[in-house]
Structures are given as structure tokens and as C-alpha cells.
């Protein structure tokens, strides 16, 4: 990889995902709506409440795991482009 790219990784592990996008796809479909973030702007060391409505819109029963990822563009140390910060079934 060329120097300066975001996928260089870390000293002790690669910067690539463990599983490819779409791994574990379901036999049904889910719709996400009504995303809410409070407050809309988060300050250093601040907290936010994030919520979303998830609906099974397919014909089969299924369980969805909603995942929350963040990105810190100005972190004091090198951080992954995406960081998993929460999930809920």
C-alpha cells in the first residue's frame, strides 16, 4: 500500500476488517428510520444518545443487530477510520 493511506494498519495488527461487508446477511430485510442524535453536536469528553427505529420489512422472521460506528477526524493518537461504539439486537 502507498504511504499515507488509511489502510496501513497498526504496529500489532492490520487495518483491514475481520469480516467483509455483508458477512452474515439475513434471509429477510430490515428498514432503519427515525434516526435521533441528542445533542446534535458533541463536544470533547461529551456524550450523546443515539436511537433509531428498526422494522422487519421482509416476509421471513429475523433478528437484526444495529451497529453504531464513529470516526474521530482529529484524535490525538492514530485511530481506525471506523470504530464500533455500540450495538443492539
Secondary structure, DSSP 8 states (H G I E B T S, - for coil): --TT-TT---SSS-SS-SS-TTTT--SS-EEEEEEEEESSS--TT---EEEEEEEE-SSS-----EEEEE--TT-SS---SSEEEEEE-
